[in-house]
Amino acid sequence: MTDTMIVLGLMALILFGVAFRKGLHLEGIRGGYHMFLKVVPLLFLAFVLVGYLNLLLPKEILSDWLGESAGWKGLFIGPVIGALVQGGPFAFFPLFDSVFRDTVTTGTAVAMITAWGMINIGHLPYEAAFLGPRFIMLKYSLYLLFPTIAGFLANILFGP
């Protein structure tokens, strides 16, 4: 987290300097402030959700279903969970970090995150309405196997 803060801080300072030379530095700060105000409620709700999931989901069950003892099962269940979780990175990554990080294998984590990024069940009605069933069949026939394959390769390359 510290490395990320340093890199983001340096990038912000560089962009502030560029904007300052153009007289746009205050607009950038205002834009960041307004975005912060929009994101805070989402972050709050995501953290509350994570807090309740930590209380209500026993780590033993998560470990049995998604951990090392799950074996292949985790590579198939993880992508399903990843595909079903809705929300952007502000909601998904705090949830993943708090609830799943210590219980899942590397492969299951890769499969879950890959499925979250590729298969968004919330998009299905829009895809059906605008792109049609042929597109959906093609997309999901390709996307459904990839997260599990990515998780399998991660387990081979990096261990469980």
C-alpha positions as CSV (number, residue, x, y, z in Angstrom):
1,M,0.0,0.0,0.0
2,T,2.9,2.4,0.8
3,D,4.4,1.9,-2.6
4,T,1.1,2.6,-4.3
5,M,0.7,5.8,-2.3
6,I,4.1,7.0,-3.2
7,V,3.6,6.3,-6.9
8,L,0.1,7.9,-6.9
9,G,1.5,10.9,-4.9
10,L,4.3,11.5,-7.4
11,M,1.9,11.2,-10.3
12,A,-0.5,13.7,-8.7
13,L,2.4,16.1,-8.0
14,I,3.6,15.9,-11.6
15,L,0.1,16.4,-13.0
16,F,-0.4,19.3,-10.5
17,G,2.7,20.9,-11.8
18,V,1.6,20.6,-15.4
19,A,-1.9,21.9,-14.6
20,F,-0.4,24.7,-12.6
21,R,1.6,25.9,-15.6
22,K,-1.7,26.0,-17.6
23,G,-3.6,27.7,-14.7
24,L,-5.9,24.6,-14.3
25,H,-4.6,23.3,-11.0
26,L,-7.7,24.4,-9.0
27,E,-10.1,22.8,-11.5
28,G,-8.2,19.5,-11.0
29,I,-8.4,19.7,-7.2
30,R,-12.2,20.5,-7.5
31,G,-12.7,17.6,-9.8
32,G,-10.9,15.3,-7.5
33,Y,-12.9,16.6,-4.5
34,H,-16.2,16.0,-6.3
35,M,-15.2,12.5,-7.3
36,F,-14.2,11.8,-3.7
37,L,-17.6,12.9,-2.5
38,K,-19.3,10.5,-5.0
39,V,-17.1,7.6,-4.0
40,V,-17.2,7.9,-0.2
41,P,-20.8,6.5,0.1
42,L,-19.9,3.6,-2.1
43,L,-16.7,2.9,-0.1
44,F,-18.6,3.1,3.1
45,L,-21.3,0.6,2.0
46,A,-18.6,-1.7,0.6
47,F,-16.7,-1.7,3.9
48,V,-19.9,-2.3,5.9
49,L,-20.7,-5.2,3.6
50,V,-17.2,-6.6,4.1
51,G,-17.6,-6.2,7.8
52,Y,-20.8,-8.2,7.9
53,L,-19.4,-10.9,5.5
54,N,-16.4,-11.3,7.8
55,L,-18.7,-11.9,10.7
56,L,-21.2,-14.2,9.0
57,L,-19.1,-16.3,6.6
58,P,-17.0,-18.8,8.6
59,K,-13.4,-19.0,7.4
60,E,-13.5,-22.8,7.6
61,I,-16.3,-23.1,5.1
62,L,-14.5,-20.6,2.7
63,S,-11.3,-22.6,3.1
64,D,-13.1,-25.9,2.5
65,W,-14.8,-24.6,-0.7
66,L,-12.1,-22.3,-2.0
67,G,-8.8,-23.1,-0.2
68,E,-6.1,-25.6,-0.7
69,S,-8.2,-28.5,0.6
70,A,-10.9,-27.8,-2.0
71,G,-8.5,-28.8,-4.9
72,W,-10.1,-28.5,-8.3
73,K,-13.5,-27.4,-6.7
74,G,-12.1,-24.0,-5.9
75,L,-11.1,-23.4,-9.6
76,F,-14.8,-23.9,-10.6
77,I,-16.5,-22.2,-7.6
78,G,-14.2,-19.1,-7.5
79,P,-15.1,-17.9,-11.0
80,V,-18.9,-18.3,-10.2
81,I,-18.4,-16.1,-7.2
82,G,-16.3,-13.6,-9.2
83,A,-19.0,-13.5,-11.9
84,L,-21.8,-12.9,-9.5
85,V,-20.2,-10.1,-7.5
86,Q,-21.4,-6.8,-8.8
87,G,-19.7,-3.4,-8.4
88,G,-16.6,-1.7,-9.5
89,P,-13.1,-2.1,-8.1
90,F,-14.0,0.1,-5.0
91,A,-16.5,-2.6,-4.0
92,F,-14.9,-5.8,-5.3
93,F,-11.3,-5.4,-4.1
94,P,-12.0,-4.5,-0.5
95,L,-14.5,-7.4,-0.4
96,F,-11.9,-9.8,-1.9
97,D,-9.1,-8.6,0.3
98,S,-11.0,-8.9,3.5
99,V,-13.1,-12.0,2.9
100,F,-11.2,-14.2,0.5
101,R,-7.5,-13.3,0.6
102,D,-6.5,-15.6,3.5
103,T,-8.7,-18.5,2.5
104,V,-8.3,-19.0,-1.3
105,T,-5.4,-20.4,-3.2
106,T,-3.5,-18.4,-5.7
107,G,-5.3,-20.1,-8.6
108,T,-8.7,-19.6,-7.1
109,A,-7.9,-15.9,-6.5
110,V,-6.8,-15.5,-10.2
111,A,-9.9,-17.4,-11.4
112,M,-12.2,-15.3,-9.2
113,I,-10.7,-11.9,-10.2
114,T,-10.5,-12.9,-13.9
115,A,-14.2,-13.9,-13.8
116,W,-15.2,-10.7,-12.1
117,G,-13.4,-8.7,-14.8
118,M,-14.6,-10.7,-17.7
119,I,-18.1,-12.0,-16.8
120,N,-20.4,-9.4,-15.4
121,I,-23.8,-10.9,-15.0
122,G,-25.2,-7.4,-14.5
123,H,-24.4,-6.7,-18.1
124,L,-26.4,-9.6,-19.4
125,P,-29.8,-7.8,-19.9
126,Y,-28.1,-5.0,-21.8
127,E,-26.1,-7.3,-24.0
128,A,-29.2,-9.3,-24.7
129,A,-31.2,-6.2,-25.6
130,F,-28.5,-4.5,-27.7
131,L,-26.3,-7.2,-29.1
132,G,-28.6,-10.2,-29.3
133,P,-28.4,-13.9,-28.3
134,R,-25.8,-14.8,-30.9
135,F,-23.3,-12.4,-29.3
136,I,-24.1,-13.6,-25.8
137,M,-23.6,-17.2,-26.8
138,L,-20.2,-16.4,-28.4
139,K,-19.0,-14.2,-25.6
140,Y,-20.0,-16.6,-22.8
141,S,-18.8,-19.7,-24.6
142,L,-15.3,-18.1,-24.7
143,Y,-15.4,-16.4,-21.3
144,L,-16.7,-19.2,-19.1
145,L,-13.7,-21.4,-19.4
146,F,-11.0,-18.8,-19.4
147,P,-11.0,-17.9,-15.7
148,T,-10.7,-21.5,-14.7
149,I,-7.8,-22.0,-17.1
150,A,-6.1,-18.9,-15.8
151,G,-6.5,-20.2,-12.3
152,F,-5.1,-23.6,-13.2
153,L,-2.1,-21.9,-14.8
154,A,-1.6,-19.7,-11.8
155,N,-1.5,-22.8,-9.6
156,I,1.0,-24.4,-11.8
157,L,3.3,-21.4,-12.1
158,F,3.0,-19.9,-8.6
159,G,1.7,-22.7,-6.4
160,P,-1.5,-22.9,-4.4
